Amino acid sequence: MQPLAERLRPKTLDDYIGQKHLVGPGAILRKMIDAGRISSFILWGPPGVGKTTLAQIIANKLETPFYT
């Protein structure tokens, strides 16, 4: 069985809370992800703010492998 945190982790950009200026409807990162044309970038911040979750959502949306 997966840990509770893993089971409750958002799976889509619509479920992701925060950073609406980047991943909200019409936002730049959202447009890049939806178009499938995303370049390399660094997610930076303190632990627990959603960096890994956002990276997993992007990888799933683009159907690419995600490694931790």
Secondary structure by P-SEA (a helix, b strand, c coil): cccccccccccccccccccccccccccaaaaaaaacccccccccccccccaaaaaaaaaaaacccccc
